[in-house]
Amino acid sequence: MSSLLTITPAKFLKGEISLPGDKSISHRAIILASIAKGISVIRGWQRGKDCLATLNILKMMGIEATEEKDELFIKGRGLTGLKEPTDILNCENSGTTMRLLAGLLSAQGFYSVLSGDSSLRRRPMRRVISPLERMGAKISGRENGQFPPLSIIGSSLKGIDYSLPIASAQVKSCLLLAALYARGTTSITEPYRSRDHTERMLRFLGVNLEIDSLTVKVEGGVSPVGKEISVPGDLSAAAYFIAGAVLLNKSEVKILNVGLNPTRRGFIDVLLQMGADIRVLNLREECGEELGDIEIKGGATLEGILIRGEMIPRMIDEIPILAVVACFARGKTVIKDAAELRVKETDRIKAIAAELCKMGAQIEEKRDGIIIEGTGRLKGCQCQSYKDHRIAMALIIAGLAAEGKTEIVAPECIETSFPGFEDTLRKVVRD
């Protein structure tokens, strides 16, 4: 039986908070530290279920990792030091884990199988398998490799030139990991720039990359070198607090040490275009990543805008919470070119449209996005999370700004990306 979380309206949000480490960066730090030469110390890494799935899989392949407070010590085994696992590798609910490790495992000298929960086994994998096969990988899966489990026979890979049909950091990162093992040079070109955490971390760990606009090239055979890695706070996690503060008049929230990578800042940029009162302070760089503090004040008048094209990859995970904000903006907010949302943990376009409409929103669902007519109000009701962490958190914020009581079914899915979300939210909610 699913649990139920009750949300009552808040007057405003107020306070100063820090957030768990960035999920995307934590995944990449764990993987690259495992195939690096020497020991890496990862500080501030995120211990959500997704990142733990990545760590547990690498432990199954011989990686020694120990935890001390918020630090993770990983003894890297170099490019060829992983061992054949004796069991199926369980990615749980994490698409990032499966797609990135598919690239890594394609080049190992052993056999492996990647699987996950029922949701992950419905997510498409052909878009990573097709370019990996061009590199020489031997991968099979259900429905001609479209769906997991993925059965992988490690092979000798060769570099290729590949143009991604859709900008995707997961596909790009999968191919970059495979490229470390490939003969010759691998070149990857995107139609728009997706998040570049993998490129930044590879450079920080000593791998030479050539980046020219939307193309990244890497020469095979170069191993990363273990280092101390600091993981900034997760900007995708910050988005819910930013949205809540923007929506509730008299809010004043400061979020410390948040990652502000330009390829991830789309949500902030869009809110600024809509008229939100947001300031970035103390901007600096650590371990190849930009970070700083974010200060948000509520009460600004928001205007609906058009979001499409190159902006979408910069805020793909934040579109459900943006839909909540758009319900309170004046006029129409149009989101296009976001069809990728239909193949996430759930169909996020359908899910957020359905649940916000139950709360009284005026939303028209499109094939690749949604059109939201701002009404300035929502009414509390019982909402389904679809066992999708981002849908659940977006609806919780909607409940804070809605009239009356809101109930969220199965909120425990939030633990996959934001352990302690409810406790952090309580610190800033003022009833």
C-alpha positions in Angstrom: 0.0 0.0 0.0 1.4 3.4 -1.0 2.1 6.1 1.6 0.5 9.5 1.6 2.0 12.9 2.3 -0.3 15.8 3.3 0.7 19.3 2.3 -1.0 22.4 3.6 -0.6 25.9 2.2 2.4 28.0 3.3 2.5 31.7 3.9 6.1 32.0 2.7 9.5 30.4 2.7 12.3 31.9 4.8 15.8 30.8 5.7 19.3 29.7 4.6 19.8 26.1 3.5 22.4 23.8 2.0 21.5 20.9 -0.3 22.8 17.4 -1.1 25.6 17.1 -3.7 24.8 17.2 -7.4 23.4 13.9 -8.5 24.8 14.1 -12.1 28.3 15.0 -10.9 28.3 12.4 -8.1 27.5 9.6 -10.7 30.4 10.7 -12.9 32.8 11.2 -10.0 32.2 7.6 -8.8 32.6 6.1 -12.2 35.7 8.1 -13.3 37.4 7.6 -9.9 36.9 3.9 -10.2 38.8 3.7 -13.5 41.4 6.3 -12.5 45.0 5.7 -11.4 45.3 6.2 -7.7 43.0 7.2 -4.9 40.2 9.8 -5.3 38.5 11.6 -2.4 34.9 12.7 -3.3 33.6 15.3 -0.9 29.9 16.2 -0.7 28.7 13.4 -2.9 25.0 12.6 -3.0 23.9 9.4 -1.2 20.5 9.1 -3.0 19.4 5.7 -4.2 20.5 6.4 -7.8 24.1 7.2 -6.9 24.3 4.3 -4.4 23.2 2.0 -7.3 26.2 3.2 -9.3 28.6 2.8 -6.4 27.3 -0.7 -5.5 27.7 -1.9 -9.1 31.3 -0.7 -9.2 32.0 -2.5 -5.9 30.6 -5.7 -7.5 33.4 -5.3 -10.1 36.2 -5.1 -7.5 36.3 -1.4 -6.6 37.3 -0.6 -3.0 35.3 2.4 -1.6 35.1 3.6 2.0 33.0 6.4 3.5 34.0 8.8 6.2 31.3 11.4 7.1 30.5 13.2 3.7 33.7 11.9 2.0 34.0 8.9 -0.3 37.4 7.3 -0.8 37.8 5.3 -4.0 40.8 3.2 -4.9 41.0 3.4 -8.7 42.0 0.4 -10.7 42.8 2.1 -13.9 41.1 1.6 -17.3 41.6 -2.2 -17.3 41.3 -3.1 -13.6 37.6 -3.9 -13.3 36.7 -7.5 -12.6 33.9 -9.6 -14.1 30.8 -9.4 -11.9 29.3 -12.7 -10.6 25.7 -11.5 -10.7 23.4 -9.2 -12.6 24.2 -5.5 -12.1 21.1 -3.8 -10.6 20.8 -0.1 -11.7 17.6 0.2 -9.6 15.6 3.2 -11.0 18.7 5.0 -12.4 18.8 5.7 -16.1 22.1 7.6 -15.7 23.6 4.5 -14.1 22.5 2.2 -16.9 23.4 4.4 -19.8 26.8 5.5 -18.6 27.8 2.0 -17.5 26.7 0.6 -20.8 29.5 2.6 -22.4 32.1 1.6 -19.8 31.2 -2.1 -19.8 31.2 -2.3 -23.6 35.0 -2.1 -23.6 35.8 -4.4 -20.7 37.3 -7.8 -21.2 34.3 -9.7 -19.7 30.6 -10.3 -19.8 28.0 -8.3 -17.8 24.3 -7.7 -17.6 22.6 -4.4 -16.6 19.1 -4.5 -15.3 16.9 -2.4 -13.0 13.4 -2.0 -11.6 10.2 -2.2 -13.7 10.3 1.5 -14.5 13.9 1.4 -15.8 13.2 -1.7 -17.8 10.6 0.3 -19.8 13.0 3.1 -20.7 14.6 3.2 -24.2 18.2 2.2 -24.6 18.5 2.0 -28.3 19.9 5.5 -28.5 23.0 4.4 -26.6 23.3 0.9 -28.1 23.3 2.1 -31.7 26.4 4.3 -31.5 28.1 1.8 -29.2 27.5 -0.9 -31.8 29.2 1.4 -34.4 32.2 1.5 -32.2 32.3 -2.4 -32.1 30.2 -3.1 -29.0 28.3 -6.3 -28.6 25.1 -5.5 -26.7 21.7 -7.2 -26.8 18.4 -6.4 -25.0 14.7 -6.9 -25.2 13.0 -5.9 -28.5 16.3 -5.7 -30.5 18.1 -3.8 -27.8 15.4 -1.3 -27.2 14.8 -2.1 -23.6 16.8 -3.6 -20.6 18.1 -5.9 -19.4 21.2 -5.3 -21.4 23.6 -8.2 -22.0 27.1 -6.9 -22.8 30.1 -8.9 -24.1 33.1 -6.7 -23.7 34.8 -5.9 -27.0 37.6 -4.0 -28.6 36.2 -0.6 -29.6 37.2 1.8 -32.4 36.7 5.6 -32.4 33.9 7.0 -34.5 32.4 10.4 -35.6 28.9 10.6 -34.2 26.2 13.2 -34.4 23.5 12.9 -31.7 20.0 13.3 -33.1 18.8 14.8 -29.8 21.0 16.6 -27.3 21.5 14.2 -24.4 24.2 14.3 -21.7 23.6 10.7 -20.9 24.2 9.5 -24.4 27.2 11.8 -24.8 28.7 10.7 -21.5 28.2 7.0 -22.4 30.1 7.5 -25.6 32.9 9.5 -23.9 33.4 6.6 -21.4 33.6 4.1 -24.3 35.9 6.5 -26.2 38.5 6.3 -23.4 39.1 2.6 -24.4 38.6 3.0 -28.2 41.4 2.9 -30.8 41.9 6.3 -32.3 39.8 9.4 -31.9 36.1 9.6 -31.1 34.2 12.7 -32.1 30.7 13.5 -30.7 28.5 16.4 -32.0 25.2 17.6 -30.5 22.5 19.7 -32.1 22.4 21.8 -28.9 24.8 21.8 -25.9 23.7 19.4 -23.1 25.2 19.4 -19.6 28.9 19.0 -19.8 29.8 17.6 -16.4 31.6 14.6 -17.9 33.8 16.8 -20.1 34.7 19.0 -17.2 35.5 16.1 -14.9 37.6 14.3 -17.5 39.7 17.5 -18.0 40.0 17.9 -14.2 41.3 14.3 -13.9 43.9 14.8 -16.6 42.2 13.5 -19.8 42.8 15.8 -22.8 39.7 16.8 -24.7 39.3 18.9 -27.7 36.0 20.9 -27.6 34.9 23.0 -30.5 31.4 24.5 -30.1 29.1 21.5 -30.1 31.7 18.9 -30.8 33.9 17.1 -28.3 36.8 14.8 -29.3 38.8 12.4 -27.2 41.8 10.2 -28.0 41.5 6.6 -26.6 43.9 5.0 -24.2 44.3 7.8 -21.6 43.4 6.9 -18.0 42.1 9.6 -15.6 44.2 10.3 -12.5 42.7 10.1 -9.0 42.3 13.5 -7.3 40.2 15.2 -4.6 36.8 16.1 -6.0 34.4 18.5 -4.4 30.7 18.1 -5.5 28.6 21.3 -5.3 25.0 21.3 -4.2 22.4 20.0 -6.7 20.9 22.8 -8.8 18.0 20.5 -9.8 17.2 20.0 -6.1 17.5 23.8 -5.5 14.9 24.3 -8.2 12.0 23.3 -5.9 13.0 25.8 -3.2 13.6 28.5 -5.8 10.2 27.9 -7.3 8.5 27.9 -3.8 10.2 31.1 -2.9 9.3 32.8 -6.2 5.6 31.8 -5.8 5.0 32.8 -2.2 4.9 36.5 -1.4 7.3 37.7 1.3 9.6 34.7 0.8 13.4 35.2 1.4 15.5 32.1 0.8 19.3 31.7 0.4 20.7 28.5 -0.9 24.5 28.0 -0.3 27.2 26.4 -2.5 25.0 25.3 -5.5 26.4 24.2 -8.8 25.9 26.8 -11.4 27.3 25.1 -14.5 26.0 27.2 -17.5 24.7 24.1 -19.2 22.4 23.5 -16.1 21.3 27.1 -15.4 18.3 27.1 -17.8 15.7 27.1 -15.0 17.2 30.2 -13.4 17.5 32.0 -16.7 13.9 31.2 -17.6 12.6 32.5 -14.2 14.6 35.7 -14.6 13.0 36.2 -18.1 9.6 35.6 -16.4 10.4 38.4 -13.9 11.5 36.5 -10.8 13.7 38.2 -8.2 16.8 35.9 -8.1 20.4 36.9 -7.5 23.5 34.8 -7.8 26.2 35.6 -5.3 29.8 34.4 -4.5 30.3 32.8 -8.0 33.5 30.8 -8.1 35.1 27.6 -9.6 36.1 24.4 -7.9 37.2 21.2 -9.6 36.3 22.5 -13.0 32.7 23.4 -12.0 31.1 26.8 -11.3 29.2 27.2 -8.0 27.8 30.0 -5.8 24.9 31.0 -3.6 21.4 31.8 -4.8 19.2 34.4 -3.2 15.5 34.4 -4.0 12.7 36.8 -2.9 9.0 36.2 -3.5 6.3 38.6 -4.7 7.5 39.5 -8.2 5.0 39.5 -11.0 5.6 36.7 -13.4 4.9 36.7 -17.1 4.5 33.6 -19.3 7.1 33.1 -22.0 8.1 30.6 -24.8 10.7 28.0 -24.0 12.2 25.9 -26.8 15.3 24.8 -28.7 18.7 25.1 -27.0 17.1 26.1 -23.6 15.5 22.7 -23.2 18.6 20.6 -22.6 19.7 23.2 -20.0 16.6 22.6 -17.9 15.1 19.2 -18.9 14.8 18.0 -15.3 13.2 21.2 -14.1 10.3 21.4 -16.6 7.8 19.8 -14.2 8.5 22.4 -11.5 8.5 25.1 -14.2 5.0 24.0 -15.1 3.9 24.7 -11.5 5.4 28.2 -11.6 3.7 28.9 -15.0 0.3 28.3 -13.4 0.8 31.5 -11.4 2.3 33.6 -14.3 0.3 36.1 -16.3 -0.6 34.9 -19.8 0.6 31.8 -21.6 3.8 29.7 -21.1 4.6 27.5 -24.0 7.2 24.7 -23.7 8.3 23.0 -27.0 11.0 20.5 -28.1 10.8 18.6 -24.8 9.6 15.2 -26.2 12.5 13.5 -24.2 10.3 14.1 -21.1 8.0 11.3 -22.3 10.7 8.6 -21.7 11.9 9.6 -18.3 11.0 7.7 -15.1 7.4 8.3 -16.3 5.9 10.3 -19.1 6.5 13.6 -17.4 4.6 15.7 -19.9 1.5 13.6 -19.4 2.0 13.2 -15.6 2.5 16.9 -14.7 -0.3 18.0 -17.0 -2.8 15.5 -15.6 -2.0 16.3 -11.9 -2.0 20.1 -12.3 -5.3 20.0 -14.2 -6.8 18.1 -11.3 -5.7 21.1 -9.2 -7.5 23.5 -11.5 -4.7 24.4 -14.0 -5.4 25.2 -17.6 -2.9 23.0 -19.6 -2.9 21.8 -23.1 -0.7 18.8 -23.7 1.3 18.6 -26.9 3.5 15.9 -28.4 6.7 17.6 -27.4 5.6 19.9 -24.6 2.8 21.7 -22.9 0.9 25.1 -23.1 0.0 26.5 -19.7 -2.5 29.4 -19.3 -1.7 31.1 -16.0 -4.7 31.3 -13.8 -3.0 32.5 -10.6 -4.4 29.8 -8.4 -4.5 26.1 -7.8 -6.7 24.0 -5.5 -5.5 21.2 -3.3 -6.5 17.6 -4.1 -5.0 14.1 -4.1 -2.2 13.8 -6.6 -0.3 10.8 -7.9 3.5 10.9 -7.9 3.7 8.2 -10.5 6.7 7.0 -8.4 8.7 9.7 -10.1 10.8 11.9 -7.7 10.6 15.0 -9.9 6.8 14.8 -10.3 6.4 14.3 -6.5 8.6 17.3 -5.5 6.9 19.5 -8.1 3.5 18.7 -6.7 4.6 19.3 -3.1 5.6 22.8 -4.1 2.3 23.2 -5.9 0.6 22.1 -2.7 2.4 24.8 -0.7 1.0 27.5 -3.1 -2.5 26.0 -3.6 -5.7 26.6 -1.7 -6.6 23.9 0.8 -5.0 20.5 1.5 -3.0 18.5 -1.1 -2.1 14.9 -0.7 0.8 13.2 -2.6 0.6 9.5 -3.2 3.8 7.5 -2.9 6.3 10.3 -2.0 9.0 7.9 -1.0 10.4 8.0 -4.6 12.0 11.3 -3.7 14.8 9.4 -1.9 16.2 8.4 -5.3 17.5 12.0 -5.9 17.0 14.1 -2.7 17.4 12.3 0.6 16.0 14.5 3.4 13.9 16.7 1.1 11.0 16.9 3.5 13.2 17.8 6.5 15.0 20.5 4.4 11.6 21.9 3.3 10.3 22.1 6.9 13.3 24.3 7.8 12.1 27.1 5.5 8.3 26.7 5.4 6.4 29.3 7.4 2.7 28.5 7.9 
